[in-house]
Amino acid sequence: MKTADADILIIPGLGNSGPDHWQSRWEAKLSTARRVVQPDWDRPDRAQWTGAIHQAVEAGGRPVILIAHSLAVAAIGHAAASLPPGRVRGAFLVSLPDCNRPDLLPGMSHDFGPMPRDPLPFPSLLVASRNDPYCEFDVAADLANAWGSALVDAGEAGHINSASGHGPWPEGLLRFAGFLRQL
């Protein structure tokens, strides 16, 4: 599949992705990409976040490819089973947070746990880091297995965001292109 043949939905995590984040850079480069805007980026609510994903998937006229980072990966996990069948052709998932950890977001409540473990109804690839402060690699690998997602070991890459040195993240863009070729 080519990006021109799909609606690419960029779905940032908590706080939105700033201008230096790889998601913002990809959104600017990919002509069919658009950002899924959440009602409140700083106070995540599962129903609101999954609702925004549903609206964005239903609004497009072409097949949909999801590109999610961090808490948006969890939101997709919760939304997946109820998305319109056949609309989502694939999901590129990066830096899953462990929403089952009570200390995941100190001082902030969220309702994204427990994470669903049913297989995703579309092809997916989960990129996980060995030193992500929000999720141990083994937890990400276990959920990737449950979801039926291909797992990419990103090594010691932190949370794969601007703070960990992944502004443009060309390696990720190459991995995304390879994922699209498989769809």
Helices and strands as residue ranges (DSSP letters): G 3-5, E 7-11, H 22-29, E 33-35, H 46-59, E 64-69, H 71-79, G 80-82, E 88-94, E 124-128, H 137-147, E 150-153, G 162-164, H 170-182
